């Protein structure tokens, strides 16, 4: 009996094997699989090319020529010629700076940020406390004194004046090192050829500078962190509250349908439009608040609304639709049986949402929020419209300070004609990528953690 069934089964298999429709479907499936594999390979190749290009510009040989040797500078203070600047105290560095630069330039540096906490160094008859009591106190009144590292960087920039006379990529530095040495020896015999990592701790902790040899991203990094914190504080509670209302309380009527449609459309609006909105509302209309004038001019307030607060609120509006949509999807994914169980036990609507819906939706909410904040971290266009500075040397002292951010600093460096600015721009891109990857990793870890709890 079993033997009589086998020929029939075999004939059916043969029939399906030779069926032209099935063969056509299989062929289409193979073509689709091959196309998806090619797309994946192209995406990976593009990412690898981008990373290698950035790394190639972030490391390499650099020829540096100093306008003033450090040996002669330290000798003027009575130290041996082999003494380095890192061995001098802050008072000695300030004295050295005062000997080598003009008095007016020293006063300008002192008014930007103090060298000591008690008085101005370059004009003894001026006491800083008296200046702070004047009608227009300098910005130094709201900032802490410069650190020793800041003073040393200022001495290197203004006195030693290292000039980069040549830069080479990592590939050229590896395979053409002898040719580079011969070229530097012939063209710049006084220059020192060193292998430099543009991405270094000194680069991260140094302020901006017009000289790429001493320029850093500390000011832009602090500005980015300030802006992101204000963006998150503003957008997350509003976005979460709107999502809860639309999913749990709003009725299905025309008004709520129009609101939902507009939220979906706002998620696709170009970011420059949000910049124009922020300029009109936060910078101009709400200038009294965003400039800090309502505080009486304290706390590092500026004369206009082009401050960190305006930037954070503008980016908060930019990512608000994304947070609402992601939170709605996470809340919608919670099974309705949990809501029914909570209501059956006598819980109110809000108690059910708070105790059952939100804990289960939290992984998706946090993931969407962090990814939205990562987008805000990389935005440039709206901040340019709001008034972010392209060059600023003082760190932000509060939410009402002038600011710049990493993307704008990268744009400003890449637009400069000198090759070395592109090197430090590549190093700044690495820092920005690390921040973005950190946020994305945090999103994955939070999602996994709360998913296990659920």
C-alpha positions in Angstrom: 0.0 0.0 0.0 2.8 2.4 0.9 4.6 1.4 -2.3 1.6 2.4 -4.4 1.5 5.9 -2.8 5.2 6.7 -3.5 4.9 6.9 -7.3 2.0 9.3 -6.9 3.9 11.6 -4.5 6.9 11.5 -6.8 4.8 12.5 -9.8 3.4 15.4 -7.9 6.9 16.6 -6.8 8.1 16.3 -10.4 5.1 18.3 -11.5 5.8 21.1 -9.1 9.5 21.0 -9.9 8.9 21.6 -13.6 6.1 24.1 -13.1 7.1 27.3 -14.9 5.4 29.5 -12.4 7.3 28.0 -9.5 10.6 28.3 -11.4 9.8 31.9 -12.2 9.1 32.7 -8.5 12.3 31.0 -7.5 14.2 33.0 -10.0 12.7 36.2 -8.8 13.6 35.3 -5.2 17.2 34.6 -6.2 17.4 38.0 -8.0 15.8 39.8 -5.0 18.2 38.1 -2.6 21.2 39.0 -4.9 19.9 42.6 -5.1 19.6 43.0 -1.4 23.1 41.5 -0.9 24.5 44.0 -3.4 22.7 46.9 -1.6 24.2 45.7 1.8 27.7 45.5 0.2 27.4 49.0 -1.2 26.2 50.4 2.1 29.1 48.7 4.0 31.6 49.9 1.4 30.4 53.5 1.6 30.6 53.4 5.4 34.1 51.9 5.4 35.2 54.4 2.8 33.9 57.3 4.9 35.6 56.0 8.1 38.9 55.3 6.3 38.9 58.8 4.7 38.3 60.4 8.1 41.0 58.3 9.8 43.5 59.0 7.0 43.1 62.7 7.6 43.2 62.4 11.4 46.8 61.0 11.6 50.0 61.7 9.8 53.3 63.6 9.7 53.3 67.4 10.5 56.1 69.9 9.9 56.0 72.6 12.7 58.1 75.7 12.8 58.1 77.9 15.9 58.4 81.6 15.6 60.1 81.8 19.1 62.0 78.9 20.6 60.9 78.0 24.1 64.5 77.9 25.3 64.9 81.6 24.9 61.6 82.3 26.6 62.3 80.3 29.8 65.8 81.7 30.0 64.4 85.2 30.4 62.8 84.0 33.6 66.1 82.6 35.0 65.5 78.9 34.1 67.8 76.6 32.2 67.2 76.6 28.4 66.1 72.9 28.5 63.1 73.8 30.8 59.7 73.2 29.3 56.7 75.4 29.5 54.9 72.6 31.4 57.3 73.1 34.3 56.4 76.8 34.8 53.7 77.9 37.3 50.7 79.8 36.3 52.1 83.1 37.7 55.3 82.6 35.7 53.3 81.9 32.5 51.2 85.0 33.0 54.4 87.0 33.6 55.9 85.6 30.4 52.8 86.4 28.5 52.8 90.0 29.8 56.4 90.4 28.7 55.8 89.3 25.1 52.5 90.7 24.1 51.1 94.3 24.1 49.4 95.8 27.1 46.1 96.4 25.1 46.1 92.7 24.0 46.7 91.6 27.6 43.8 93.7 28.8 41.5 92.3 26.2 42.4 88.7 27.3 41.8 89.7 30.9 38.4 91.1 30.1 37.4 88.0 28.2 38.4 85.7 31.1 40.5 86.5 34.2 44.0 85.1 34.8 43.5 85.3 38.5 40.4 85.6 40.7 41.3 88.9 42.4 42.4 91.6 39.9 43.4 92.5 36.4 47.0 91.8 35.7 47.8 94.2 32.9 46.5 97.3 34.6 47.2 97.4 38.3 45.0 100.4 39.0 41.9 98.5 37.8 40.4 96.2 40.4 38.1 93.5 38.9 35.4 94.0 41.6 35.2 97.7 40.6 34.7 96.7 37.0 32.0 94.2 37.9 30.1 97.0 39.7 30.1 99.3 36.6 27.2 99.7 34.2 28.8 97.4 31.6 30.8 94.8 33.4 33.1 92.6 31.3 32.3 89.0 30.6 35.1 88.0 33.0 32.9 88.9 35.9 30.7 85.8 35.2 33.5 83.4 34.3 36.0 81.5 36.6 39.6 82.4 36.2 41.7 80.7 33.5 43.3 77.4 34.4 47.0 76.9 34.1 46.5 74.8 31.0 44.6 77.6 29.4 47.3 80.1 30.1 50.0 77.7 28.7 47.9 77.3 25.6 47.7 81.1 25.3 51.5 81.4 25.6 52.1 78.8 22.9 49.6 80.4 20.6 50.6 84.1 21.1 54.3 83.8 22.0 55.8 80.6 20.7 53.5 80.8 17.6 54.0 77.4 16.2 53.2 77.4 12.4 52.3 74.3 10.5 54.2 74.4 7.2 53.1 71.0 5.9 50.8 68.1 6.6 50.6 64.7 5.1 47.9 62.0 5.4 48.4 58.7 7.2 48.9 56.8 3.9 51.5 59.2 2.6 53.2 59.3 6.0 53.5 55.5 6.0 54.7 54.8 2.5 56.5 58.1 1.5 58.2 59.0 4.8 61.7 59.4 3.3 60.5 61.6 0.5 58.6 63.8 3.1 61.7 64.1 5.3 63.8 65.2 2.3 61.2 67.8 1.2 60.9 69.3 4.7 64.7 69.4 5.1 65.1 71.3 1.8 62.1 73.7 2.2 62.0 74.3 5.9 65.3 73.3 7.6 64.2 74.8 11.0 60.9 72.9 11.1 60.4 69.8 13.2 58.8 66.8 11.6 56.6 64.8 13.9 53.9 62.2 13.6 50.8 63.7 15.0 47.4 62.4 16.0 45.0 65.3 15.4 42.5 63.4 17.6 44.0 63.7 21.1 43.1 64.7 24.6 44.7 68.1 24.1 42.5 68.6 21.1 39.4 67.8 23.1 40.2 70.0 26.1 41.6 73.0 24.2 39.4 76.0 23.2 39.0 77.3 19.7 41.9 79.1 18.1 42.6 80.7 14.7 45.8 78.5 14.6 45.1 74.9 13.7 48.2 73.8 15.7 46.6 74.8 19.0 42.9 74.7 18.1 40.5 72.4 20.0 36.8 71.6 20.4 36.2 72.2 24.1 34.1 75.2 23.5 32.0 73.5 20.8 31.7 70.3 22.8 30.4 72.1 25.9 28.0 74.0 23.6 26.7 70.8 22.1 26.1 69.2 25.5 24.3 72.3 26.8 22.1 72.4 23.8 21.3 68.7 23.9 20.4 68.9 27.6 17.9 71.8 27.1 16.5 70.0 24.0 15.8 66.8 25.9 14.4 68.6 29.0 12.0 70.6 26.8 10.9 68.0 24.3 10.7 64.7 26.2 7.9 65.5 28.8 5.9 67.4 26.2 6.2 64.7 23.6 5.5 61.9 26.0 2.4 63.7 27.4 1.1 64.3 23.9 1.6 60.7 22.9 -0.2 59.5 26.0 -3.2 61.8 25.3 -3.5 60.9 21.6 -3.3 57.1 22.3 -5.2 56.7 25.6 -7.6 59.7 25.9 -8.2 61.3 22.5 -11.5 60.3 20.8 -11.5 59.5 17.1 -13.0 62.7 15.7 -12.0 65.1 12.9 -10.1 67.4 15.2 -7.8 64.7 16.6 -7.4 63.3 13.1 -6.2 66.7 11.9 -3.8 67.0 14.8 -2.4 63.5 14.1 -1.9 64.3 10.5 -0.1 67.5 11.2 2.2 65.8 13.7 3.1 63.2 11.0 3.7 66.0 8.5 5.9 68.0 10.9 8.2 65.1 11.2 9.2 65.6 7.6 9.6 69.4 7.5 13.1 70.5 6.6 15.2 71.5 9.6 15.9 75.0 8.2 12.2 75.8 8.6 12.5 75.1 12.3 15.5 77.4 12.4 13.4 80.3 10.9 10.6 79.5 13.5 13.1 79.6 16.3 14.5 82.9 15.1 11.1 84.5 15.0 9.8 83.1 18.3 12.7 82.4 20.6 15.3 84.9 19.5 13.1 87.9 18.7 9.7 87.5 20.3 11.0 85.9 23.6 14.2 87.8 23.7 13.6 89.0 27.3 13.6 85.4 28.4 16.1 83.7 26.1 18.7 86.5 26.6 18.5 86.3 30.4 17.5 89.9 30.7 14.7 89.0 33.1 17.4 88.0 35.6 18.8 91.5 35.7 21.8 90.8 33.4 23.5 88.3 35.7 24.6 84.8 35.0 26.5 85.6 31.8 23.4 87.0 30.1 24.0 88.5 26.6 22.4 91.4 24.9 20.2 89.4 22.5 18.4 86.1 22.3 21.0 84.2 20.3 21.8 81.9 23.2 21.9 78.3 24.2 18.3 78.5 25.4 17.0 79.5 21.9 19.0 76.8 20.3 17.8 74.1 22.7 14.2 75.1 22.3 14.5 75.2 18.5 15.9 71.7 18.4 13.3 70.7 20.9 10.6 71.7 18.4 12.5 69.9 15.6 12.5 66.5 17.4 9.2 66.9 19.1 7.1 65.2 16.3 9.6 62.3 16.2 9.3 61.8 20.0 5.5 61.9 19.8 5.3 59.4 16.9 7.8 57.0 18.5 6.1 57.1 21.8 2.7 56.5 20.2 4.0 53.4 18.4 5.5 52.1 21.7 2.3 52.7 23.6 0.2 51.2 20.8 2.3 48.0 20.9 1.3 47.4 24.5 -1.4 44.6 24.5 -4.9 45.8 25.3 -5.4 42.9 27.7 -3.1 44.8 30.2 -5.4 47.8 30.1 -8.5 45.6 30.5 -6.9 43.8 33.5 -6.0 47.0 35.2 -9.5 48.4 34.7 -11.0 45.1 35.9 -9.1 45.4 39.2 -10.6 48.9 39.8 -7.8 51.1 38.6 -8.6 54.4 37.0 -7.6 55.2 33.5 -4.5 57.1 34.6 -3.5 54.5 37.1 -3.7 51.8 34.4 -1.6 53.9 32.0 1.0 54.8 34.7 1.3 51.3 36.3 0.9 49.0 33.2 1.1 50.8 29.9 4.1 53.1 30.4 6.4 50.5 32.0 5.8 48.1 29.1 6.2 50.9 26.5 9.3 52.5 28.1 11.9 50.6 26.0 10.4 51.8 22.8 9.9 55.3 24.2 13.5 55.6 25.4 14.9 54.2 22.2 13.0 56.6 20.0 13.9 59.6 22.2 17.6 58.9 22.3 17.7 58.4 18.5 15.8 61.7 18.1 18.3 63.5 20.4 21.1 62.0 18.3 19.6 63.7 15.3 19.5 67.0 17.1 23.2 66.6 18.0 24.1 66.5 14.4 21.9 69.4 13.2 23.5 72.5 11.7 21.1 74.5 9.6 18.6 75.6 12.3 21.4 76.6 14.7 23.0 78.8 12.0 19.7 80.6 11.6 19.2 81.0 15.3 22.7 82.5 15.6 25.3 80.0 16.7 28.8 81.5 16.5 31.3 80.2 14.0 34.2 81.3 16.1 34.1 81.7 19.9 36.9 81.1 22.4 35.1 81.2 25.7 33.2 78.3 27.2 29.5 78.7 27.8 28.9 79.7 31.4 25.2 79.0 31.4 22.0 78.6 29.3 22.1 82.3 28.4 25.6 82.3 26.9 26.6 82.6 23.3 27.6 79.3 21.9 28.8 77.1 19.1 28.3 73.4 18.5 30.4 70.6 16.9 28.7 70.4 13.5 29.1 74.2 13.0 32.7 74.1 14.1 33.3 71.2 11.6 31.7 73.2 8.8 33.7 76.3 9.6 37.0 74.4 9.6 36.2 72.5 6.3 35.5 75.9 4.6 39.0 77.2 5.4 41.6 77.0 2.6 44.5 75.5 4.8 44.9 71.8 4.6 45.6 71.5 8.4 42.0 72.8 9.1 40.7 69.8 7.3 42.8 67.6 9.5 41.3 69.0 12.7 37.8 68.9 11.1 38.3 65.1 10.6 39.3 64.7 14.2 36.2 66.7 15.3 34.1 64.3 13.1 35.5 61.4 15.0 34.5 63.0 18.3 31.0 63.6 16.9 30.7 60.1 15.7 31.7 58.8 19.1 29.0 60.9 20.7 26.4 59.6 18.3 27.5 56.0 18.7 27.4 56.4 22.5 23.8 57.7 22.3 22.8 54.8 20.0 24.5 52.3 22.3 22.7 53.8 25.2 19.4 53.3 23.4 20.1 49.7 22.7 21.2 49.0 26.3 18.1 50.7 27.8 15.8 48.9 25.4 17.3 45.5 26.3 17.3 46.3 30.0 13.7 47.3 30.3 12.6 44.6 27.9 14.0 42.0 30.3 12.2 43.6 33.2 9.0 43.6 31.3 
